[in-house]
Amino acid sequence: MSTLKRRLKETEDRMTMHMCTIPSAAVTQVMAANGADSIFVDLEHGAIDYEVAHAMIAATAGADCAALVRIAENTPALVKRALDLGADGIVFPLIRTAADAEAAVASLRYPPHGTRGFGPFMASAKWNVPLMEYREKVEPELLCVLLVETADSVENIDDICKVPGIDLLVPAPFDLSTDLGLHGQFDHPDFIAAVGKIEAAAHAAGIPLGGIGLEQAQAESLFARGYRIIAAVDAIWLGAMTRNAQSWL
């Protein structure tokens, strides 16, 4: 059912995952219709409420585009609500320890294997399955994406990567550089070393990697280092295209 999850497990395909911070179903619909492999609705930093998030997830219908949600913090209540909107999976912020990763995986699953409460009334419609078949058919398809964005997470990355159920790891350069005291210094040796440690641990554990690729050169660099997914940001792209148009004047 989840093409993204299958492709991550069974292929070496290169894919996209676009961050949607603009509260607009039209934005996600345009991205999905133009070939985006996945998007994630940003409830951590985006200007998006739950009603709009539901519309944005629904706007991917008919396209082979996974709709994930980035929650504001790693808590079961936020995971449950996002999944019950019909999300294909969750992007978890601020994963610092293996225990954090275990809690994230558990929140995607129903008891006895997890902690999620049952009430996928809208989600069952989005997935087009009967309500009481949602658990059996959809739970195995949900994606667990972990953001690695703190010094603690780098220190604990080997243990984090041992946790079963992680579908994708994403070193988050903005938060990670800031937490390391190197805000925006992506060419600093300490930042490069931290990212290298994350990459080595993920490759050793067989966990796919995703990264920010706002320009083709960035994307090519990530792919050369074994990344499977590149991520962009709708607001950044819109600003870049606007500035480009201004240059034509």
Secondary structure as the mmCIF struct_conf table of DSSP 4:
data_model
#
loop_
_struct_conf.conf_type_id
_struct_conf.id
_struct_conf.beg_label_comp_id
_struct_conf.beg_label_asym_id
_struct_conf.beg_label_seq_id
_struct_conf.end_label_comp_id
_struct_conf.end_label_asym_id
_struct_conf.end_label_seq_id
HELX_RH_AL_P HELX_RH_AL_P1 THR A 3 GLU A 10
STRN STRN1 MET A 15 CYS A 20
BEND BEND1 ILE A 22 ILE A 22
HELX_RH_AL_P HELX_RH_AL_P2 ALA A 25 ALA A 33
TURN_TY1_P TURN_TY1_P1 ASN A 34 GLY A 35
BEND BEND2 ASP A 37 ASP A 37
STRN STRN2 SER A 38 ASP A 42
TURN_TY1_P TURN_TY1_P2 LEU A 43 HIS A 45
BEND BEND3 GLY A 46 ALA A 47
HELX_RH_AL_P HELX_RH_AL_P3 TYR A 50 ALA A 58
TURN_TY1_P TURN_TY1_P3 ALA A 59 GLY A 62
BEND BEND4 ALA A 63 ASP A 64
STRN STRN3 ALA A 66 ARG A 70
BEND BEND5 ALA A 72 ASN A 74
HELX_RH_AL_P HELX_RH_AL_P4 PRO A 76 ASP A 84
TURN_TY1_P TURN_TY1_P4 LEU A 85 GLY A 86
BEND BEND6 ASP A 88 ASP A 88
STRN STRN4 GLY A 89 PHE A 92
HELX_LH_PP_P HELX_LH_PP_P1 PRO A 93 PRO A 93
BEND BEND7 THR A 97 THR A 97
HELX_RH_AL_P HELX_RH_AL_P5 ALA A 98 SER A 107
TURN_TY1_P TURN_TY1_P5 LEU A 108 LEU A 108
BEND BEND8 ARG A 109 ARG A 109
TURN_TY1_P TURN_TY1_P6 PRO A 111 PRO A 112
BEND BEND9 HIS A 113 HIS A 113
HELX_LH_PP_P HELX_LH_PP_P2 ARG A 116 GLY A 117
BEND BEND10 PHE A 118 PHE A 118
HELX_RH_AL_P HELX_RH_AL_P6 PHE A 121 TRP A 127
TURN_TY1_P TURN_TY1_P7 ASN A 128 ASN A 128
BEND BEND11 VAL A 129 VAL A 129
HELX_RH_3T_P HELX_RH_3T_P1 LEU A 131 GLU A 133
HELX_RH_AL_P HELX_RH_AL_P7 TYR A 134 VAL A 138
HELX_RH_3T_P HELX_RH_3T_P2 GLU A 139 GLU A 141
STRN STRN5 LEU A 143 VAL A 148
BEND BEND12 THR A 150 THR A 150
HELX_RH_AL_P HELX_RH_AL_P8 ALA A 151 GLU A 155
TURN_TY1_P TURN_TY1_P8 ASN A 156 ASN A 156
HELX_RH_AL_P HELX_RH_AL_P9 ILE A 157 ILE A 160
TURN_TY1_P TURN_TY1_P9 CYS A 161 LYS A 162
BEND BEND13 VAL A 163 VAL A 163
TURN_TY1_P TURN_TY1_P10 PRO A 164 GLY A 165
STRN STRN6 LEU A 168 PRO A 171
HELX_RH_AL_P HELX_RH_AL_P10 PRO A 173 ASP A 179
TURN_TY1_P TURN_TY1_P11 LEU A 180 GLY A 181
TURN_TY1_P TURN_TY1_P12 HIS A 183 GLY A 184
TURN_TY1_P TURN_TY1_P13 PHE A 186 ASP A 187
BEND BEND14 HIS A 188 HIS A 188
HELX_RH_AL_P HELX_RH_AL_P11 PRO A 189 ALA A 205
TURN_TY1_P TURN_TY1_P14 GLY A 206 GLY A 206
STRN STRN7 LEU A 209 LEU A 209
STRN STRN8 GLY A 210 ILE A 212
BEND BEND15 LEU A 214 GLU A 215
HELX_RH_AL_P HELX_RH_AL_P12 GLN A 216 ALA A 224
TURN_TY1_P TURN_TY1_P15 ARG A 225 GLY A 226
STRN STRN9 ILE A 229 VAL A 233
HELX_RH_AL_P HELX_RH_AL_P13 ASP A 234 SER A 247
TURN_TY1_P TURN_TY1_P16 TRP A 248 TRP A 248
#
